[in-house]
Amino acid sequence: MIPWTLIDSAQVPGGGGEFRLMRRGAEFSIMVGHHELMNSRLGGSEEALAAIACERIRTRERPRILIGGLGMGFTLRAALAALGTEARIVVAELVPAVLVWARTSMVEVFGKSLSDPRVSIREADVGHLIRTGRSPFDAILLDVDNGPEGLTRKSNDRLYDPEGLSAARSMLSAGGVLAVWSPGPNLNGCGQKVMFN
């Protein structure tokens, strides 16, 4: 079996530990401690997150989407595949190294998705963009950390508390969609299941 090789590592802003980019042949993995956050072979759930949300807004003329978390780009690529040329997608990625890895070590994984004219990348906390945004989105897709229970940064939990969910709702256009990736069923701080709305 081919062993894993460490390609690079980076600190997560805000005391969230260290991301490690690993490679084994053509396969990539991003690790935090002993936890694998993502793997380039396993993107089906992220693709479904985008596909289901985009299906709900597909009839809109110029849909605007905010994706929280670039990761390995599964959510972004699925959204691009589901939406037409008039769509606009903003991707917020907190960890600068993830953007560097996407454009260098993992460029084959990302293909042309980052240079697609529909895409703008923001090196920012998606929670900050939600709280300070001025123009509504038709969909907000949160593929942040390990879902509603943060693994890398405790402050990510604020996205899913009553104030965070209220802020996200206020940034949605009428009939907009808030979609949250989660590794399984989850009860957030409100005692409500976090799911598609």
Secondary structure, DSSP 4 states (H G I P E B T S, - for coil): -PPPEEEEEEEPTTT--EEEEEEETTEEEEEETTEEEEETTB-HHHHHHHHHHHHHHTTSSS-EEEEE--TTSHHHHHHHHHS-TT-EEEEEES-HHHHHHHHTTTHHHHTTGGG-TTEEEEES-HHHHHHH--S-EEEEEE--TTTTS-SS-GGGGGGTSHHHHHHHHHTEEEEEEEEE--SS--B-TTSSB----
